Amino acid sequence: MEHKMKNHLSDINEEKIRTIREIRELSDKGLISAEEAAERLREKIKSITPAEIAYAEQTGNGTDNDDECIRENMQQMRAIFKDLLQAERPSLPAGHPIDSYYKENDAVCTLVAQMKELYGAAFIKNRWLELYEQLEQFKTHLSRKQNQLYSALERKGFDKPSTTMWTYDNLVRDTITGQHDNLKRNAVEAFLNNQPEMERILLDLIDKENTILLPTALEMLSESEFASLSKGDFEIGFCLIPTPPPYIDANEATSSPEHPGLAEDLAALLGKYGIGKTDTDVLDVAEGKLTLEQINLIFKHLPVDLSFVDENEIVRFYSDTEHRVFPRSKGVIGREVRNCHPPKSVHVVEEIIEKFRTGEQSRAEFWINKPGLFIYIIYVAVRDAGNNFRGVLEMMQNCTHIREKEGSRTLLTWEKEGKETSKAGKETAIHSTDDTEIALTPDTKLTDLFRQYPLLKKELVNINERFGFLQSPLAKVILPKATLGLASKYGEIPYDTLVDKIKELIKRY
């Protein structure tokens, strides 16, 4: 039976793929050397494309192992394919999602080069901290890739990245975190001992992306799909590069309908028979009547994050709240839920669904408890009136402030949240809470700024969308050490420019 992935690739020769797979397997098992494997390949084929390698891996007979991508060394792969591999970097327009991945990888490689240079010099903690604070942004690259690119490829039958590369992503992510922690707790010996391995696996992962994953994605996905990916990419963010322009499908941008009135006529016809309701049409819900707009607003303003997976284990919905605990993007919609989680936790997801499906269980609770942060997560089985399993509802909430409550509150009390709750409240929120002016320097703590000018925390995102993280629960962990200097580097804004823009905001108070 023809593999689904093949339908989205051009000129796939099954005999050639079989040859690639067989020779690689012999080399992987140690039955022939890399040199002998390269020689055999040269005798039988003239060239190999990244997509052919990806297809050979996808259609292999072996079972998926979580560490498969980790064990595959790119240097060994290059030794086998040598001059046969055609992997020239394409020229892409600014804003193209694949171009952004390439540019981010370039920036990370530059960062690693600086680390290599620093490694041979006398140890200076602050310099290393600066580099690792920048490298932390690579986690955004990984999150975008896992939530966006993997899901798009999955739908085309290429799910190897979701089942094997995700594990490698998390290994690299956790190693970066471990090294950063070593620095912060002054474990210098452990840091220096582990640094070469961190650099090796990071560069190897980037090589796998640049050589196989990104070229294959470029061949498999359409322009309209890339335009859709671009929209979701902005929800998650970018790594070490200026925010790119939105990518627009040129075909859609230049095309115009031959019959402009057809859409309107069709909408009117559907409306006549109660089909295709608008945002303002009233809908009958279980307990009341609401418009679609009202329903969406309710979901958006709930104090919890919601996600829904149907009985077929497909992600159908998530609520787009401002306080979202973990990143989500439109790319997860329509995706198998098992492929939305790292492989090491898939068995937990599958167990929850199975227990819910059989009726053995109806809820599962988890919580994340860290200094200054408490996240509560609950999964609930969704059943219809006939007690048939219809899916799983996930609810997630940052409960840190709730756990901090003591005693009782029975009287109405307005919190100072920078919102226009009343005229007096507005005056308190938008003016400095302290008459003493703060001197702005690279070492100025953001917490001090926000204490004196509460609205700044919310309005910094207007200077740069990267500051959107300040509205997330993770801000409580990051803010205590965040300074204007670090904010300048994180937002990739010249320090003087950032200060000028902050001063402009302060003047409004």
KAVEN-V255167 format. One line per field, one symbol per residue. ss: DSSP state (a for helix, b for strand, c for the rest). psi: psi as a letter, one per 30 degrees, with the letter a starting at -180 (. if undefined). burial: # if it has 24 or more other ideal C-beta (glycine too) atoms within 12 Angstrom, else .. A space follows every 50 residues. Layout:
ss = ???
psi = ???
burial = ???
//
This chain:
ss = cccaaaaacccccaaaaaaaaaaaaaaacccccaaaaaaaaaaacccbba aaaaaaaacccccccccaaaaccaaaaaaaaaaabbccccccccccaaaa aaaaaaaaaaaaaaaaaaacccccaaaaaaaaaaaccaaaaaaaaaaaaa aaaacccccaaaaaaaaaaaaaaaaaaaaaaaaacccaaaaaaaaaaaaa aaaaaaaaaaaaaaaaaaaaccaaaaaaaaaaaaaaccccccccccccca aaaaccccccaaaaaaaaaaaacccccccccbbbbccbbbbaaaaaaaaa acccbbbbbbcccbbbbbcccccccccccaaacccbaaaaccaaaaaaaa aaaaaaaaccccbbbbbbbbccbbbbbbbbbbbcccccbbbbbbbbbbca aaacccccccccccccccccccaaaaaaaaccccccccccccccbaaaaa aacccaaaaaaaccaaaaaaacccaaaaaaacbaaaaaaaccccaaaaaa aaaaaaacc
psi = kkkeeffglkhkjeeeeeeeeeeeeeeefgflleeeeeeeeefflflkle eeeeeeeeglfllkkegeeefjkeeeeeeefbffkjhkkljllkfkeeee eeeeeeeeeeeeeeeeefeflkkjeeeeeeeeeeffffeeeeeeeefdee eeeefggigeeefeeeeeeeeeeeeeeeeeeeefggieeeeeefeeeeee eeeeeeeeeeeeeeeeeeeekleeeeeeeeeeeffelljglkkllkkkje eeefkkkeiffeeeeeeeeeeeggkhllffkkkjleiaklleeeeeeeee gkglkkkkkafghkkfklkilfgkelkllfffkgkkefgglkefgeeeee eeeeeeefgelflkklljjlkgkjkkkkkkkkkafggkkfakkkkkkjge feffklbljfkkkkligglifleeeeeeeflkgkfkkkkjlfgkkeeeee eeiefeeeffffekffgfffflffefeeeffkleeeeeeefhkkeeeeee eeeeeeef.
burial = ....##.##..#...##.######..##.....#..##.##...#..### ##########...#.#.###.#.#..##.##..##.#.......###### #####.###.##..#..##........####################### #######################.##.###.##.......##.##..##. #####################.#.######.##########.##..#.#. ............................................#...#. ...#######..#########.###########.#########..#..#. .##..##......#........##########......#.########## .................#..........##.#.....#.#...####### .##########.##############.##..############.#..##. ##..##..#
//
